[in-house]
Amino acid sequence: MLEDNLRTVRREIAAALERAGRAGEEVRLVAVTKTVGPGEITAAAALGLRDFGENRLQEAVPKLRLFPGLRWHFIGHLQSNKAKDVLAGFTLIHSLDRLSLVRALQRRAEQLDREARCLLQLNISGEESKFGLSEAELPDFLDVLNDYPRIRVEGLMTMAPWGEDSAGARPIFRRLRELQQQHRRPGLELAELSMGMTGDYIVAVEEGATIVRIGSALFGPRPAA
Ligand SMILES: *Cc1c(COP(=O)(O)O)cnc(C)c1O
């Protein structure tokens, strides 16, 4: 079943790239494994998947230990006091959303003598329940990054509003791409756009996603929280 699901997702991504005039470009598929066990992660890796996403550190830590050869993406809300653990285990943090976290990551990155690769999470829909910088906060935030040389911001991330269908997600994704075009500059290319989940990844790819984060379309529905 996983194999069929993966084939479907890959085919949909390829078709969306084609429709968007992006044929030949690559979209990185991050397999989101929250609530998914080691057996299925092994199966996914055997099918060639290399990028995996988790949104809670506590759940992720044992999986990172079991699968150190995979690339792990942190996609959930990150508390500043967890910055060190996340930096140690994860390739890319998708959820940088505030200055206090920048400071914590900079300090921990210095201690570990490495860079903190991040995406800036934007709350474009303005929903109060969502984390992320507002559009209005973005310019100052990007300027301040100059003072934090260990923080490498590689792009932007967003989530569409809850409960919207994929048509409702489209303007949100389009706006993220506009913000990328508006704010990119030499040394801060913001090349990555992490947008699109099971319900809206096709639209996200049509609107320029370079990374999609997909759980249930691969592994089946999650048990209710
Ligand atoms: C759970 C989650 C996903 C994947 O959700 P699906 O709808 O199962 O594909 C993507 N991004 C984030 C931030 C998540 O928490």
PDBQT file of the ligand as one rigid body, heavy atoms in Angstrom, charges set to zero:
ROOT
HETATM    1  C1  LIG A 301       1.330  16.560  10.072  1.00  0.00    +0.000 C 
HETATM    2  C2  LIG A 301       1.976  17.609   9.262  1.00  0.00    +0.000 A 
HETATM    3  C3  LIG A 301       2.098  17.475   7.873  1.00  0.00    +0.000 A 
HETATM    4  C4  LIG A 301       1.549  16.303   7.092  1.00  0.00    +0.000 C 
HETATM    5  O1  LIG A 301       0.170  16.205   7.188  1.00  0.00    +0.000 OA
HETATM    6  P1  LIG A 301      -0.695  15.300   6.211  1.00  0.00    +0.000 P 
HETATM    7  O2  LIG A 301      -1.955  16.023   6.041  1.00  0.00    +0.000 OA
HETATM    8  O3  LIG A 301      -0.873  13.979   6.908  1.00  0.00    +0.000 OA
HETATM    9  O4  LIG A 301       0.058  15.132   4.940  1.00  0.00    +0.000 OA
HETATM   10  C5  LIG A 301       2.730  18.493   7.182  1.00  0.00    +0.000 A 
HETATM   11  N1  LIG A 301       3.224  19.580   7.809  1.00  0.00    +0.000 NA
HETATM   12  C6  LIG A 301       3.132  19.739   9.134  1.00  0.00    +0.000 A 
HETATM   13  C7  LIG A 301       3.704  20.958   9.751  1.00  0.00    +0.000 C 
HETATM   14  C8  LIG A 301       2.508  18.757   9.908  1.00  0.00    +0.000 A 
HETATM   15  O5  LIG A 301       2.419  18.936  11.236  1.00  0.00    +0.000 OA
ENDROOT
TORSDOF 0
